[in-house]
């Protein structure tokens, strides 16, 4: 924590003075980090914090203009920062899911890798059951949609499918459960691969939790560890109907070309589906084309309405709902409030050549100015070659990259081959560390490892600090890990949130402080520890299979 605090704060203007004051008072770095937002408010005027919303709620369009190009790739939605809440704890995430389920009146949509079958998961399903029953009895129109991965959701005798059967049986006209099957797993390989291993070819990995017009974006799955002691990220976006419609339509598009769970635990494809996901000739080419066309048409329908800030409006010092409607940006703000936050949803579906998230992520790295600091987190650190090249060779920004220590990896202590997964990630991290060192970029790029006794980490995303800004002006949050699977094999979704709202910026800043506060900076000595001794066979196998995890 000491190394992180000194290094990160040194990059931000005038923070060195605060660091010196803290040192003379024997104030710990942890205390300084905890009090940083309050210290900033008292030490610097609002006019000096360009990333903050001034008292008159005026908007600094330099920030919006900096990310304006993202609107060429994906739709843009406007909200007020007060509509967004950052959660920091798995228990908060779980409680929010239950509370939102109970209060939903029109729609519940859960898209995730899988749903566990323990006590906590059953309580969540019960909340959805009760809300559906109450709606039916009151003559309401609540509809419930699920999208999970076929392989992961079918693993074992008690699984995602079995826990949802009572809900599906009792409300067959109101509830649907879709199970996505990758077209990359087919033929002889599909027949011989056992459970768990068949998931390496690609899964539905999106984490979208939608309740009426409220969206919970996260990287967390729906199982007990993610509700208790597996740290992830969670952001609630309230009262944004347009954004909720976007995600529902994307999930519905995928679901319409997926298997449908039946009340007797059987599965079948929709009657109007033209091509099978894993059977037939052409290696699934026709199915891939059908999915690509449907999803891209869905996204394009929203892009036709949502246009980013034009150069004319960008020069204004203030903007309101009417101004944004003129340029075509749909927004969801209360009367009297101004749009101070833009949300860009990103979709990545490598098997179908839908690469919006990849395009934006790579460009973010390469467009970042030299006075920018990017904090990037990935629970499974396995950067693609082009992301690695962008960060090490093309990017000028400072990077602090957070990943899991071996002990905080979800596979630590697992039996069989799975137990070697942390070794594989250590090997990949060591390669990256050596690459940074050989490129003489160690002063610009640092690697940190999350280590918290009794906890694992699954957090992913980034925080973006523009030069001259003491708080983050942008974050990315969702399911992608920035690795090979995320780019080429799985279905992923996340959002870019660009904000001028001071309260939201502080929440995001505090979020990263909490995560990085449980980390240690990686050095040469890190890889000399006994726990880092990598079996020789892992060093041979990892380069061959790294694009499967």
N, C-alpha and C positions, 0 to 999 in steps of 0.2 A: 504493500500500500504506500509506503514511503516513497519508493522509486516512482510509482505511478503518479502520486500527487505532485512531486517536484517537477516531473517531466511535463505532465499535462498542463499544470498551472503556469509553467514557464512560457508556454506558447501563447497564452492569452495576454493581451496588453494590460499593463499595470498590475497584474496579479502577483508579480514578483514582489512588489511592495508589501502586499498582504502576507505573503509567505514569510518575508523577513520579520514582519511584526509578530506573526504567530510564533516564529522561532525564538524571538527574544522573550516572549511571554511563556515559553515552554508549552504552547498549545500544540496538541497532537495533530497530525495530518487528518486523522479521522474526525476530530472535532472541527477542524477547518472545513473539511469537505461537507460535514453535516450542516454547518452554518453558512456555507458559501452563498446561497441565494439571499439570505437575510443580510449578509455582509455587503453583497453587491448593491442591494437596494439602499443601504445606508451610506455607502462610501461614494457611489457614483450617481449622478443625476440621471433621470430618465433620458435626457437628450443625448447622453453619452452611450447609452445602451441601444444601439441601432436595432437590435433584435427584439426590443420590447415595444409593446403598444403604449404610446404616450397617453397622458391623461385625457386628451381630447379624442382618443380612439382613432387618430389618423393612422394611415397605413403607409409604411415604407415600401414602395413598389420596387425598390432595388432588389429586395429579396425575391418577390414574385417574379421579376424579370430574370433573375439568375436561373430559375428553374422553369422558365416559360416553355422551353423547348420540349419538355416532357409531354406537353399537350399535343405535340405532333404524333405521338405514339399511342396515347391512351386518353380516355375521357377525363374531364376535370370537374370536380364538384366543390362547391363553396359552402362553408359552414362558419359558425362563430366558435372560437376556441373553447368557450365555456361548455359547448356540447360534447367535448371530449374529456374523458377521464382516464388517467393512467393508473392501473392497478400494479401493485408490487409484490403480492404474495399469492401463492397457490390457493390458500383458503379464501381469499377475496374473490378470486376467479371462480371457484366452485360456488360460493354463495351467490355471486352475481348470476351465474347460469340458472340456479334454482329460482331465484327471485324473479328474473326476467321470464322464465318459463311459466311461472304461476300467474303472472300478470298479462301474458300475451292474449290478444283478442282476435287477431286476424291471421297471423302466420308465425310459425316456428320453423326454422331451417337450420339443421346441423350438418355441416360437411366436415369430415375428419377422416383420418386414417382408419380409426376403429373406435368402438365403444367398449370399455371393459365390462366385466360381469360380476363385480364385487358389490359390497354393501353401498358404498357411496354412489356408484354408477346406478344402482337400482333406485336409490332415493331420487336421483335426477330424472330417471325415466318415470318414476311415480309422480313427480311434479308435472311432467308433460301429460301424463295420463289424466291427472286430476283436472288440468286446464282444458283438455280436450273434452272430457266428460261434462264439465261445467258449461262449456260452449254449446255442446249438443243439447243439453237440457234447457238452456236458455234460448235456444233457437239461433245461436250464433253461427259464425262461419269460419271458425279457426281451422286452418289447414296445417298439417305437419309433414315436413319433407326431410328425409335423411339421405345423405350420400356418403358411403364408405367404400373402402377398397374391398374387392371381392376376396382376394387371398387372405389378407390380414383379418377381415371380418368373419372369415369362415374357419379360422385356425382353431383347432381343438373341438371337443364335444360341446363345451359351454363357451359361447362366443358372442359376438355382436348380434348375430342373427337370432340366437335363442333368447337373449334378454329383451328383444323388441317384439317377439311373437305375440305376447298377450296384448300389447298396444295395437298391433296390426290386426289381430283377430277381432277385437272389440270395436275398432273404428276403421274398418277396411276402406270406407268411402272418404275418410278424412286423412288417412295416414298412408304415406308411401315410403318405401325403403329401397333405394337404388344401390347397386353394387358394381362399381367400375372394374373392368378387367382389361389390363394392358394388352395391346395387340402384339407386343414383343415376346410374350410367353405363349408358345404354340408348338404344335407338332410333338416330336419325340421328347424334346426338353421338358415340355409341360407334363408329359405322362410320367417321366422318371424322377423329376425333382420333388423332394419331400416338402412338407410344410415348412415355413419360415424361409427356406432357401429359395422357394419360388417367388418370394417377395422382392428378391434382389433385381428382378428384371423390370420393375416399375410398379408404382402404386399411385392411388389417389391420395395425395399428401396435403391437399388444401385444408386449412383450418378456418372455417367461416361459420360463425355462430350468430344467427339472425333471429330477432324477436320483434315482430311488428316492424317498426321503422328504426330499430336500434340494432347496431352491428357490434359484435365483439370480435376483434381481430387478434389473433394470437398464433403462437407456434406450438401450443400445447394440445395434446390429444385428450380424449375424454376417458381417462382411467385414473385409478386411485393415486398413483404416485404423482401425477400431474395436479392433483387436488391437495397434496400434502407436502411432499419434500423433494419435488423435482422442479427446480427454478426455471421459469420461462418468462415471457413477456405477454402483457395483456392490455389492450386499449379498448375502451367502450366509446362508440360514436353514437350519440343519441339523436333522435328526431331528424334523421336524414333519409327521407323516403326515396329520393332519386338514387342515392348510393345503395340503399337496400334493394331497390328494384334491379339495379345493375348486377349485384352479386347473386340475387335469386335467379335471374335469367341465365347467368353463366352456369350456375349449378344445375338448373333445370335442363339446359342444353346437354350437358354431360350425362345427366341422369336419363335423358330420353334415348340415349344410345348405350345404356348399361343394363345389366340384369336387374330384374325386379323381384324382390323377395315376396313370396306368397304366404298366406296365413298357416299353411301346413309345412313351412320351412323349405318348400320347393322354390326353384328359381325359374324364371323364363324371360326371354327377351321381348321387348315390345312388338306387337303384331305388325306394325308398319316399319320395323327396322329392315333396311335393305340388305345390309352386309353384317356378317358375324364377326365379333371381335377377334377370335383366334382360330376359326375354321375357314376352309376354302383356300383357293389359290391366290396368287399375286402377293403372298406374304402380308396379307392384311392391307394392301395398298388402298383398296376401295373403301374399306372401313375408315382408314386414316383420312382419306379425302373427305368423307362424309362428316367426320367429327371436326376437322379443320374448318370446313365451310360453315358448319352450323355455329361454332363458337365465334369465329371471326365475324360472321354476320351479326351475331348478338352484340358484340363489342362495337362494331361499326354503327349500329343503330343509335348507340349512345353518343358516339363521337360526332355524329351528324348534328347533335344539339349542343354539345359541350365544347366550346372554343376557349382557348386560354386567353389570358390578358393581352389585349392588342397593344401596339406601341402607343396608340393615342391615349388609351386609358392609363397605361403604365406611367405616363408622365404626370398624372394627377397625384396630388398629395392625399386625396381622400376618395373614398368610393363607398357607395351604398348599394342596397339590393337592386334599385332601379338601374344603376349604372351597369351592374353585372348582367342583368337581364338583357340589356341592349346589345352586349357583345356575345350573348348566347351562353353564358355560364350559368347553369342551373344551381341554385343555392337553397339551403334549408336553414334559415335563421328566423328567430322570433322578430316580431314587429319592433322596430326601433333599434335593432342591433345591426351591426355592419359585418360583412364577410371579412374576416381577418385570417382565415385558414383555408387552404386549398388541399383537396385530397385527390390523388391520382391512383386509381386501382391498377394493379399490374398482374397479368396472367402469364404463366409459363407452362407450356405443355409440349415438351421436347418431342415425344412420339408423333405429334401432329404438326410439327414445325411452326408452333405458335410461340414466339420468343420475345414478347414485349418486356418481360422482366429482365431478361438477359441484356437486351439492347439498352435499356435505361440504366441498369446497374453498371455496365461497362462504361457507358458515356459519363455517368456521374464520377467515376474514378478518374477518367482522363480529362474531364473538363474542370476538375476542382483546382482552384488557384493555389499558389504556394503558401499563402497565409491561412489556408483552411486546415482544420483538424477534423478527421473522420475517425470515429470510434466504431469498430465493426465487431460484431459478436457472431459466433457460430458454435453451437454445441458439438458439432461434428466437423472439425476443421479439415477440409479436403478441397481447397480451392482448385477450380479448373485452371488449365494452363493459361488460357487467355485472361482470366481474372488476375492470376498471379503476375503475368507480364504487365498488365495494366497498372497494378499497384507498385511493382518494383521498378519498372522501366519507363512507363508512360506518365504516371501520375506524379504531380509535384506536391500534393498535400501531405501532411503528417498523418500517420496511421498508428492507432493503438488497437491491436486486434486481440479479442478475448475468446478463448476457447476452453475446453474442459481439461483439467488435469486428469491423469489416468484414474485417480480415485473418484473423480466426479463424473466420469463417463458411465452412461447407463449400462454398459456391458462389463464393467469392472467386477471381477469375481465370478463371472458367468462360467458355466461348465462347457466343455467341448471346445469347438472351434471359436464359438462366440467369445470365449474368454480372452482370445488373442486380439480382439478388435481394438482395445485400448493401445496395445503395442503397435498396431498398424497406424493408428492416428499419431502416436508418438513419433513413429518413423517419418510420417508425412510432415509433421511439425518441424522435425529436425532438418529435413530437406529444405523447407521454406526458410528456416532460420539461417541455414548455411548460404542459401541463395541471397538473402538480404545482406549478409555479411560480405560475401564475395563481390557484391555489387556496390559496396561502400555506402549502403543506405541505412545503416544501423541507427544513425542519428535522426532519421526521418520515420522509420518503421520499427515498432516494438511489438512483441508478442507477450501476452499475459495469459495466465492459467487460473481458472476458477477453482478454488479449493475451500470447501466448507464442510466441516465434519458432519456426517450423517445425511448430506444432501448430494444430489446429482444436478447437473445443469443441462438445459435444453434451449436456452435463450439464443435468439438469432435476430439479426437486423443491424441497423446502424444509426448513429447520431451524427449530425453534420453541423459543425461550427464554422461559420464564415468568418473571415478575418475582421476584426473589430467588433465581433459579437461575443458577449460573455456567456450567452446561453445558446443552446442549439436552435437553429431555425428550421431544421428538417429532420425527420426520422423516417426510416423504413421498418415496417413490422409486418410479419406474416409467417408463412411456412418455409420459404427457401432457406437453405443452409449455405448458399454460394458454392456448392460443390457439384461434382459430376452428376449425381443423381438428380439434384434440383434442376439442373440445366437440361439434361438429356433424357432422363428416364421417367420422372414423376410428374404429376399434375400439381402445380403450385400456384399460390395467390398471395399477394401482399399489397400494402398501400404505401404510397409516399405521402407524407403529411408535411406540408410547408406552412409554417405558422408565424404570424406576427403577434400572437397573443402571449402576453408576458406570463400569465398564469399557467398556460399550457407549456410554455418553454421551461418554466421552473419545474413542472412535473417531470418533463423528459430529462432535464438535467439531473434531478434527484434520482430518477430511475437508473441512469447509468452510473451514478456515484454509488448506489447501493450494490449494483452488480460488480463493478470493478473494485469495490471495497473488500470483496472476498477473493481478490486475486493477488498473484505474485508475478513479477516480471520474469520472463524467461531469459536466462543467461547461458553461457557455455557450461557452467557448473550444473545447470538443471539436468542436462542430459548425461551427467556422470553419476547421478544417483542410482542406487541399486534397483529401484523400481523401474528405471528407464532402460535396463538391460534388455534389448530386443532379441528374441530368438532368431537365429540366423534364417530359419525357413520363412519367417515373417518378412524379412527384407527381400527375399526372393519372390514371394507371392504377391506382396502389396502392389508393386508396379503393374502387375498383370490384372489384378482385380479391382484397383482403386476406382474405376469408373462404375462399379456396382454398389458403392456405398459412399 
